[in-house]
Structure formats: structure tokens, C-alpha cells
């Protein structure tokens, strides 16, 4: 979160470079998308990426993603993947996944 705020502060500083201003704008978009998201629902709009992100852009995005809950991060990834599908493509809901756990014997125990 601090990286996003730092990017915004650097972007609005007097004499900020074009890269700093672009990173600040991206940080604002990231914060806005996170603030508008409702718990349990995917983030509404995919976060737009510039054609060639600068290192400051990447740092701002990663800094913002580190603070998101895992559920929202997965929702964001799913929304981005769905947006990349051709128009008219339908996606079937995924059934729940059950992973059986196999107990391992502790050292010194017989099987």
C-alpha cells in the first residue's frame, strides 16, 4: 500500500517526470479498483496496463497487489483471463475440487 501512495506522491510533485506521472496514474487506478471491490465479488474492471510498463509502474502494481487478500487477487486474475477470451465465449462454472490428504507416518512409527 505504501508503494502505491509513494508513487502518487512522486507523481504530483513539482517537476515530476512523465514516467513518475504514469506510475502515479496507475497507482490511482489500482487503489480505485481495490476500493470499489465488494467482498466476495471480483474486482469490477480489469486494471489497464500501459503498452510498455516502466520499472516504476511494475513496482507500483506489485506493491498494490501484495496488500490485496488472496480471494481478491484470484478474482482479479479470473476477471483478466475472462476478458482475454474471444467475444461470445461461455465459461462453465468450475465444480469444487477435493484433494485427498495422505497421512505420512512419523519417524519411528510403523505403517
Secondary structure, 3 states (H helix, E strand, C coil): CHHHHHHHHHHHCCCCCHHHHHHHHHHHHHHHHHHHCCCCCCCCCCCCCCCCCCHHHHHHHHHHHHCCCHHHHHHHHHHHHHHHCCCCCCCCCCCCCCCCCCCCCCCCCCC
